[in-house]
């Protein structure tokens, strides 16, 4: 039986190698339907992982994404737990999504082009496919016993691909995943890159937004790690860290949240109101931070902006 299964996979892989992508895709789906009907979930998982990897190796992102999502559907049907083995299968597929070398350095040139180039369209297709696959995986991880925000490893994968492969900077989109992942130092590298790509005079807004996102989730540790890593990175490259009232506020806020200092929190918010008001979302972040760290009741009404969307991300995206 094992020999027959291996021979079957070899035939399918040969069709892909010969360029018969659509024919192979239909065969993968037909065989998978038979496995699912017979409740042969292990065979289905092996087939779909192999097929997704093979299609992606040959640049067939639409086909690879479809098989990857079918793999997640099988995880759900078979009630596969969120563990190292199941995550590693997802990672094996993720690793085969196409990557443009030095793409992050080319973002500015591509964005400046008034006409949508073929390269831009291709890159957007790749990002959309990878996001569709990993978002399905995130939803499965939540329902399969993983963390309530989804497996951090999957957030790390999403953040990495959106950051490095999007044809134009996707700061907010990538940040959603960075802050739910487990690598604040990598997030800091993205923040430094975005500081160089933003409008003049807004580099401090990029840093503040990243720190406040962590704090809005109650994650003071990673907020501090990111803050220190950004400062260190700029120092190593002989670049100056922004010396603005907003950066002074963030530094004082990080220190204040280390202790039970609600009066100081309120004083900081009042004193640095002009800096906080530079971005309409910052006031909403501060409401969330006050609730998480000091139990303050959130104010009714007000703007339902990006933070609300961020907090509700899994109610919509997943």
Secondary structure, DSSP 8 states (H G I E B T S, - for coil): -HHHHHHHHHHHHHHHHTT-HHHHHHHHHHHHHHHHHTT-HHHHHHHHHHHHHHHHHTT-HHHHHHHHHHHHHHHHHHT--SSHHHHHHHHHHHTTS---TTHHHHHHHHHH-SS--HHHHHHHHHHHHHHHHHHHHHHHHHHTTS-TT--HHHHHHHHHHHHHH-SS--HHHHHHHHTTSS-HHHHHHHHHHHHHHS-TT-HHHHHHHHHHHHHHTT-HHHHHHHHHHHHHHHHHTT-----SHHHHHHHHHHHHTTSS-HHHHHHHHHHTHHHHTTSHHHHHHHHHHHHHHH-----SSS---HHHHHHTHHHHT-
